[in-house]
């Protein structure tokens, strides 16, 4: 029953029927308060509806369970949501925790750069993005230069 309802809610969310999905997920969350997957999906649907503040406790509940299948998605979702809510320090703490579990993840690093920028740490944000771009191989023969300037951004002639 729980699995069928959860699958139905996810399908509805993916099909753009977010309010219907939210109704099902809130009922599931009430019946299964310790279910990390239900909490995660409930957080996700709230984010999709622009209800970020309501998503936070569900993300936190999901991450409290080490067994959550998509912990990377939950860290990314929670950190991004906290950033959007203006809770930049908490976002940075969340991204840091996520990177401890998923070292080097490009998505977490990208969202963390945005939070660094929001915290007034623009130099650190740009430097981290330059490292990410260099690692991606998208700058070809300029990789070494980009890596250098990621650490020495203020250097000019």
Secondary structure, 3 states (H helix, E strand, C coil): CHHHHHHHHHHHHHCCCHHHHHHHHHHHHHHCCCCHHHHHHHHHHHHHCCCHHHHHHHHHHHHCCCCCCCHHHHHHHHHHHHHHCCCHHHHHHHHHHHHHHCCCCHHHHHHHHHHHHHCCCHHHHHHHHHHHHHHHCCCHHHHHHHHHHHHCCCCCC
